[in-house]
Amino acid sequence: MAYVCTHCGKKIKQIENFVRCPYCGSRVLVKSRPNIPRDVSTD
């Protein structure tokens, strides 16, 4: 599961036992959503 740092915007692939971003040290990480194309009907 990938996470995204809200401070620097970098993607972090795995979180083992740390709660900080390894790039900037921020503690706020959010799970990234998968890029799924969605069909929208325009009826």
Legacy VTK file of the C-alpha trace (Angstrom):
# vtk DataFile Version 3.0
C-alpha trace
ASCII
DATASET POLYDATA
POINTS 43 float
0.000 0.000 0.000
1.419 3.353 -0.984
1.240 6.481 1.121
1.679 10.157 0.203
3.251 12.789 2.440
0.981 15.824 2.716
3.906 18.186 3.308
6.295 17.362 0.445
3.980 15.259 -1.785
6.394 12.335 -2.206
5.109 8.779 -2.503
6.256 6.244 0.085
5.833 2.624 -0.976
6.060 0.824 2.380
5.715 1.845 5.971
7.395 -0.603 8.290
7.725 0.822 11.801
8.102 4.541 11.240
5.524 7.303 11.372
7.491 10.007 9.581
8.241 10.805 5.979
11.830 9.743 5.236
12.293 12.784 2.948
11.023 15.761 4.988
10.233 14.329 8.456
6.534 15.214 8.402
4.220 13.000 10.451
1.124 13.389 8.276
0.817 10.551 5.750
-2.273 9.735 3.693
-3.108 6.526 1.831
-2.983 7.102 -1.904
-5.917 6.106 -4.032
-5.403 3.930 -7.114
-5.836 5.561 -10.509
-8.981 3.832 -11.742
-10.595 5.290 -14.842
-14.317 5.704 -14.369
-16.952 5.766 -17.075
-19.331 8.693 -16.804
-22.469 8.647 -18.878
-23.641 11.908 -20.376
-27.274 11.089 -21.005
LINES 1 44
43 0 1 2 3 4 5 6 7 8 9 10 11 12 13 14 15 16 17 18 19 20 21 22 23 24 25 26 27 28 29 30 31 32 33 34 35 36 37 38 39 40 41 42
